Amino acid sequence: MLKQSKGLFPKTRLVAACLMSSAILLGCANHPPAPSAAASAEYSYKIGPGDNLNIVVWRNPELSMNVPVRPDGKISAPLIDDLAAMGKDPSTLARDIEKELGKFIRDPVVTVIVTGFVGPYSEQIRVIGEAAKPQILAYKQKMTILDVMIAVGGITDFADGNRATILRTSENNAQYSVRLKDLVKRGDVSANVEMKPGDVLIIPQSWF
């Protein structure tokens, strides 16, 4: 029978632990880098709960008003009850309002102007983990990860910024790596990438 020399097992255990930690770190680094360009030229803002809408009915000021989009995604206005607004762009909603008002007035012409932007839940940007102020942000066309960092106040002292990832719900939950530490702490603008509607930015805590 082979005898285990004193002190060998603790060293072996330490090596094994180091190898395991390295494997975990390598596993976390397997995500491909996020593409620098991601915004779609065809993007059109979609209305969401919490948005404020200015509805203008031409030559009918008594029907024009500011209305909020309720938590259920619907609006109510004069001569209109519970019209779905969530997920529609302003032009589509304006045409729907015209159809409803057409039951009462002749050839209504409606314009919808969004004055407070929240957007539908599916298109909001979520920031979780070691951000200074984790929060939900409304997506804006050509929004970059630098814009997100400014909005959340950067990363904490405990963040492992270069192991951060973007979970892209619009691409079947594909995950991409981003270099937040290089961008925020070192000013490396090559680490700046565009966001997509529905992205989740995950900022892990440093292990050391």
Steps between C-alpha positions, in 0.01 A plus 500: 500500500633843407531741786390861465789723607426775744391826343441348154124468526446864602718610206312271262172636624625857448608421143163339429320804637711731282428288193129506577504878541687535171246278325214708633671821390564357155137393480389852578727633226357276228240753390589671171565876511191713445483644147580871494201579276160359594233766439249433224425774246139380494449552873182688591414602855230287659265643762505345846327527840594825672546699177319832471321568174387827350201417278414778254177478302504755217219757523364327810683654798239361739617149405871585526671421830801359684450146627723250682533142388365290785689204652282268291627669183171670412382859476169674549402826330180688408276265298759223541495231768787261567694518176818289495812715454787285626732369231371736230695781340338849518382492136327164542327617817390821324333294225326283761369812677373635167302178450342534843418870458368432149195346665406844633660767277572522129854435373695564822870580465704397804862553598658319797810653659687313772609747769626260768704197398499169685434245228364145522661264749638281220711789365631647826869474590563331836823542695565256785795413722787730595374825345503808721124534443349183348182596319274470197552744213290589198671394178602775257615457141882471474525465880844374601632325808679825589162676510379224732805540727441876528134441589581249776798690639768255386612183677578439867847440647403134537404449135688270265422728209686307232295189575171681446261359242203610293206257490332578167135394524436604138745229387355207695696594816842499335770622739791728413800616702571871550800683650346747742819550702699590191225737389415670830827488693753523215307703244542237227228606254561186292309317776187706430221301326143569398207361695186335366143525635452250783870460585594399855842620619642267769792630705657232725688554825876461502631185669816671618 
